[in-house]
């Protein structure tokens, strides 16, 4: 059969085009498949993280419940438990563990919320928590903590690439010959098998960032500043010159601010009042030469340089050789936990590498505080008998809404050695807030 040169070239062209199309299609399918794998891994990792966080929250709130004395506080904590248990069940339902038949795990998550609500209802009817009730809460808290630890281990192994959800899927399909460790299942099977001491249950918020949603008190009736004035304030705060400004990068919302930058330095100054809103000059800090006390002193000197007075350092945390200190305003020996400034100090040389005054700018004002209706002794009598008071004072704290609560602040030691903060309303005697203090060489955290 004779084929002309032109036909031959045409056939070769068609074949080349066909091969190219098939190759592109294969590449696209491979790329799509890889994208689907990545999307699956990201989704599953997020679910594992959310489950771990919900379990951590359950453990913390259950511990707080042990030291609650009033029906109001128990109701508040039980609502939190109910919400976190629901979040945990939702995250669990989206993980590839259906074949494990996690009856005990689901039972635990269901009972936590129901049991706490029943205790709150009993207290509302005039009853008090019994020793057995508190033992049950302690046991539930231990179970939540153990399962959370297991899940954080799973999440860490996913992040490190030691576990993929493809392997998890093969586990669910009974891949008995696989030599891959069954990390995703171990965290649950260990928990399911450890129910020997599970109690028999017989039954029928440092503070929130929501303060930033308010209209900033310090900016009301404040005069507009020029960009030149704001730049001068920013460069003084950053101890540098040559900061640049782009209008598109300015902060909007409830605290409009000019934003200046240079290399890794960023500073924001409010357009009304010209107040330093925040500053960031973060860098790697390889070692520590300063103590925590010296870092706090460096932060105090920085605040004095900015002209901010009447603050007290409350808690600090050290991470990656950076000490972040919380400062609260003080008025007539009353600590204003609503008026917060955070200062971060590099512990190698004392540089100020972070500053955030948004909570302070939002809330700071001179309050008119009434004399407490309750004496300190009367307020202390409202505390759980399991707590021993180590110190006491007065404080203003934020409520769950956008109001402020004037309270006695009691630092306490629990019978198991935990450090607890309890806030009793100076007017009503209500137990408004319970915080657990986690104290270590790297600072103090409140949860």
C-alpha positions in Angstrom: 0.0 0.0 0.0 1.5 3.3 -1.1 1.4 6.2 1.4 2.3 9.7 0.1 4.9 11.7 2.0 2.2 14.3 2.9 -0.1 11.5 4.3 2.8 10.0 6.2 3.6 13.4 7.8 0.0 13.9 8.6 -0.3 10.4 10.3 2.9 11.1 12.4 1.4 14.5 13.4 -1.8 12.9 14.5 0.0 10.2 16.4 2.2 12.8 18.1 -0.8 14.9 19.0 -2.7 11.9 20.4 0.3 10.8 22.5 0.6 14.4 23.7 -3.1 14.5 24.6 -2.9 11.2 26.4 0.2 12.4 28.3 -1.4 15.6 29.3 -4.5 13.8 30.4 -2.4 11.4 32.5 -0.5 14.2 34.0 -3.7 16.1 34.8 -5.2 13.0 36.4 -2.1 12.4 38.4 -2.1 16.1 39.5 -5.8 15.8 40.4 -5.2 12.6 42.3 -2.3 14.2 44.2 -4.5 17.3 45.0 -7.3 15.0 46.3 -4.8 13.2 48.5 -3.5 16.5 49.9 -7.0 17.8 50.5 -7.9 14.5 52.3 -4.8 14.7 54.5 -5.4 18.4 55.3 -9.1 17.7 56.2 -8.3 14.6 58.3 -5.4 16.4 60.1 -7.7 19.3 60.9 -10.3 16.9 62.3 -7.6 15.2 64.4 -6.5 18.6 65.7 -10.0 19.8 66.5 -10.8 16.5 68.3 -7.6 16.9 70.4 -8.4 20.5 71.2 -12.0 19.6 72.2 -10.8 16.8 74.5 -8.3 19.2 76.1 -11.1 21.7 76.7 -13.2 18.9 78.2 -10.4 17.9 80.6 -9.8 21.5 81.7 -13.5 22.3 82.2 -14.1 19.1 84.1 -11.3 20.0 86.5 -12.8 23.5 87.0 -16.1 21.8 87.8 -14.6 20.0 90.7 -14.0 23.3 92.4 -17.2 25.1 91.5 -19.6 25.8 94.4 -22.5 27.7 92.9 -25.3 26.6 90.6 -24.5 29.6 88.3 -20.9 28.5 87.8 -21.9 24.8 87.3 -24.4 25.9 84.7 -21.8 27.9 82.9 -19.3 25.1 82.9 -21.8 22.4 81.9 -22.8 24.5 78.9 -19.1 24.6 77.9 -18.8 20.8 78.4 -21.9 20.2 76.3 -20.5 22.3 73.5 -17.0 20.8 73.6 -18.4 17.2 73.7 -20.6 17.9 70.6 -17.5 19.3 68.8 -15.5 16.2 69.7 -18.2 13.9 68.5 -18.4 15.8 65.2 -14.7 15.6 64.6 -14.6 11.9 65.6 -17.3 11.1 63.1 -15.2 12.5 60.3 -12.1 10.3 61.0 -11.6 6.9 59.4 -12.4 4.9 62.6 -15.9 3.6 61.9 -14.8 0.0 61.9 -13.5 0.2 65.4 -17.0 0.3 67.0 -16.1 3.0 69.6 -19.0 2.4 71.9 -17.1 3.5 75.0 -15.7 6.6 73.4 -19.1 7.8 72.2 -20.6 6.9 75.6 -18.0 9.0 77.3 -18.6 12.0 75.1 -22.4 11.7 75.4 -22.4 11.4 79.2 -20.0 14.2 80.0 -22.5 16.9 78.9 -25.5 15.2 80.3 -24.0 14.5 83.7 -22.7 18.0 84.2 -26.1 19.4 83.3 -27.7 17.2 85.9 -25.3 18.4 88.6 -26.1 22.1 87.7 -29.8 21.4 87.9 -29.4 19.8 91.3 -27.5 22.8 92.6 -30.1 25.1 91.2 -32.6 23.3 93.4 -30.6 23.9 96.5 -28.5 20.8 96.7 -24.7 20.8 96.9 -22.1 18.6 95.1 -21.3 15.4 97.1 -17.9 13.9 97.5 -18.9 11.2 95.0 -19.9 13.8 92.5 -16.5 15.4 92.7 -14.8 12.0 92.4 -16.9 11.3 89.2 -15.8 14.7 87.8 -12.2 13.9 88.6 -12.5 10.5 86.9 -14.1 12.0 83.8 -11.4 14.6 83.6 -8.7 11.9 83.7 -10.4 10.0 80.8 -10.6 13.2 78.7 -7.0 14.0 79.4 -5.8 10.5 78.5 -7.7 10.4 75.2 -6.5 13.9 74.4 -2.9 12.8 74.9 -3.5 9.9 72.6 -5.0 12.1 69.9 -2.2 14.7 70.1 0.3 11.8 69.5 -1.7 10.8 66.5 -1.8 14.4 65.2 2.0 14.7 65.7 2.7 11.6 63.8 0.5 12.8 60.9 2.3 16.1 60.9 5.7 14.4 60.9 4.7 12.2 58.0 4.8 9.0 60.0 1.2 8.3 59.3 -1.0 8.9 56.2 -4.7 8.5 56.0 -4.2 6.1 53.1 -2.5 3.8 55.6 -5.3 4.4 58.0 -7.9 3.5 55.4 -6.0 0.2 54.7 -6.1 -0.5 58.4 -9.9 -0.1 58.4 -10.0 -2.6 55.5 -8.2 -5.2 57.5 -4.7 -5.1 56.0 -3.3 -7.7 58.4 -0.1 -8.1 56.5 0.8 -4.5 56.7 3.9 -3.8 58.8 2.9 -0.2 59.3 2.2 0.7 62.9 -1.6 1.3 63.4 -1.2 4.8 65.0 -4.6 6.0 64.0 -6.3 3.1 65.8 -4.0 2.7 68.7 -5.2 6.0 70.2 -8.7 4.8 70.4 -8.3 1.0 71.1 -6.1 1.8 74.1 -8.9 4.1 75.4 -11.7 1.6 74.6 -9.8 -1.1 76.5 -9.1 1.0 79.6 -12.7 1.4 80.9 -12.3 -0.8 83.9 -12.4 2.1 86.4 -14.9 4.2 84.5 -17.4 5.7 87.1 -21.0 4.6 87.2 -22.9 7.8 86.6 -26.4 8.1 88.0 -28.2 11.3 87.0 -31.6 12.7 85.5 -13.3 33.1 79.7 -6.2 34.9 80.5 -9.8 36.1 79.3 -11.6 36.3 76.0 -10.5 38.2 73.0 -14.1 39.3 72.5 -13.1 42.6 74.1 -11.7 43.6 70.7 -15.2 43.7 69.3 -16.1 46.8 71.3 -15.7 50.4 70.2 -12.3 51.5 71.6 -12.9 53.7 74.6 -9.6 55.5 74.3 -10.3 56.6 70.7 -13.7 58.3 71.5 -13.4 62.0 70.9 -9.7 61.7 70.0 -8.4 63.9 67.3 -7.1 62.7 64.0 -3.3 62.6 63.6 -1.3 63.1 60.4 0.6 60.4 58.8 3.8 62.3 59.6 2.9 62.3 63.3 2.0 58.6 63.2 5.3 57.8 61.4 7.3 59.6 64.1 5.5 57.6 66.8 6.1 54.3 65.0 9.8 54.9 64.4 10.3 55.9 68.1 8.5 52.7 69.2 10.6 50.5 66.9 13.9 52.3 67.6 14.5 52.6 63.8 14.1 54.9 60.8 13.1 54.4 57.2 9.7 52.8 57.8 7.5 52.9 54.8 3.7 53.2 54.4 1.2 51.8 51.9 -2.4 52.9 52.2 -3.7 49.5 51.2 -2.0 47.9 54.2 -3.7 50.1 56.8 -5.9 48.6 59.5 -9.6 49.3 59.2 -12.5 48.1 61.4 -13.0 49.4 64.9 -9.5 50.6 65.4 -8.4 52.3 62.1 -4.6 52.6 62.1 -1.7 53.6 59.9 0.6 50.6 59.3 4.3 51.1 58.7 6.9 48.5 57.8 10.6 47.8 57.0 12.1 44.4 56.5 10.7 42.3 59.4 9.5 45.3 61.4 5.8 46.3 61.4 4.1 49.0 63.5 0.5 50.3 63.6 -0.5 53.7 65.0 -4.2 54.6 65.5 -5.4 57.3 63.1 -7.3 58.9 66.0 -5.2 59.7 69.0 -1.9 58.5 67.5 -1.6 55.6 69.9 0.8 52.7 69.3 -1.6 49.8 68.5 0.9 47.1 68.0 4.5 46.5 67.0 6.3 43.4 65.7 10.1 43.0 65.2 10.3 39.3 65.6 13.5 37.4 64.9 15.1 34.1 65.9 16.5 34.2 69.5 19.1 31.5 69.8 19.8 31.6 73.5 19.0 33.2 76.9 21.2 35.5 78.8 18.4 37.3 80.7 16.3 35.9 83.5 12.5 36.2 83.4 12.7 39.0 86.1 15.2 40.9 83.9 12.9 40.5 80.8 10.0 41.9 82.9 12.1 44.9 83.8 13.0 45.5 80.2 9.3 45.5 79.3 8.6 48.0 82.1 11.2 50.3 80.8 9.7 50.1 77.3 6.3 51.0 78.7 7.7 53.9 80.6 9.4 55.1 77.3 6.0 55.1 75.7 4.5 57.1 78.5 2.2 54.4 79.8 1.9 54.3 83.6 -0.1 52.5 86.3 0.4 49.0 85.0 1.3 45.8 86.8 2.9 42.7 85.3 0.5 39.7 85.8 1.7 36.5 84.0 4.4 35.7 81.6 5.3 32.9 79.2 8.6 32.0 77.7 8.7 30.3 74.3 11.7 30.0 71.9 13.7 32.3 74.2 11.1 35.1 74.0 9.4 36.2 77.2 5.9 37.5 76.6 4.6 39.5 79.6 1.0 40.5 80.3 0.5 43.9 81.9 -2.8 45.0 83.4 -3.9 48.5 84.4 -4.2 49.3 88.1 -6.7 51.8 89.7 -6.8 52.2 93.4 -5.2 48.8 94.0 -7.8 47.1 91.7 -6.3 45.1 88.9 -8.1 45.7 85.6 -7.7 42.5 83.6 -9.8 44.1 80.8 -7.0 46.7 80.1 -4.2 44.4 78.9 -0.9 45.2 77.1 1.4 42.3 75.9 5.1 43.0 75.6 7.5 40.4 74.1 11.2 40.6 75.1 14.1 38.7 73.4 16.0 37.0 76.2 19.4 37.2 74.5 19.8 41.0 74.7 16.5 42.5 76.0 15.2 43.8 72.6 11.5 44.5 72.6 10.3 42.4 69.6 6.6 42.5 70.2 3.9 44.8 71.6 0.1 44.6 71.5 -2.1 47.3 73.2 -5.4 46.6 71.5 -7.1 45.3 74.6 -5.8 48.3 76.5 -6.9 50.9 73.9 -10.3 49.2 73.7 -11.1 49.3 77.4 -8.9 51.6 79.4 -10.7 54.4 81.2 -11.0 55.6 84.8 -13.8 53.6 86.4 -16.2 54.6 89.2 -16.0 51.6 91.5 -18.5 51.2 94.3 -17.5 49.9 97.7 -18.0 46.1 97.7 -21.3 45.0 99.2 -19.6 41.9 100.5 -16.5 41.9 102.8 -13.5 39.8 101.7 -14.4 37.3 104.4 -18.0 37.0 103.2 -16.8 36.5 99.7 -14.2 33.9 100.8 -16.9 31.9 102.5 -18.4 31.3 99.0 -15.4 29.2 97.9 -15.2 25.5 97.8 -14.1 23.8 101.0 -11.5 22.0 98.9 -9.6 25.3 98.4 -7.1 27.0 100.7 -6.7 30.8 100.0 -3.1 31.9 99.6 -3.8 35.5 98.6 -6.7 37.8 97.8 -7.3 41.1 96.1 -9.8 43.1 94.0 -10.1 42.9 90.2 -12.2 43.9 87.2 -12.7 41.1 84.7 -14.7 40.8 81.5 -18.0 38.9 81.4 -19.1 36.5 78.8 -20.7 39.4 77.0 -19.0 42.8 76.7 -19.6 44.0 80.3 -17.2 44.2 83.2 -17.5 42.4 86.6 -16.0 43.8 89.8 -14.8 40.8 91.8 -12.6 39.5 94.7 -9.7 37.6 93.2 -8.7 34.6 95.3 -5.5 32.7 94.6 -6.0 29.2 96.0 -4.3 25.9 96.5 -6.5 22.8 95.9 -6.2 19.6 97.9 -4.4 17.9 95.0 -1.8 20.7 94.8 -3.3 22.6 91.9 -3.1 26.4 91.8 -6.6 27.9 91.2 -7.9 31.4 90.7 -11.6 32.1 91.7 -13.5 35.3 91.2 -16.4 36.2 93.5 -18.7 39.1 92.5 -18.3 41.9 95.1 -22.1 42.8 94.8 -23.9 39.5 94.4 -21.4 36.9 95.8 -21.7 34.9 92.6 -18.9 32.7 91.5 -18.1 34.4 88.2 -14.9 32.7 87.0 -12.5 29.8 87.8 -9.1 29.6 86.2 -6.5 26.9 86.5 -2.9 28.1 86.8 -0.2 26.1 85.1 3.1 27.2 86.6 6.5 26.1 85.3 10.0 27.5 84.7 8.7 28.9 81.5 6.0 31.0 83.1 2.4 30.9 84.2 -0.6 30.1 82.0 -4.2 30.4 82.9 -6.8 28.0 81.4 
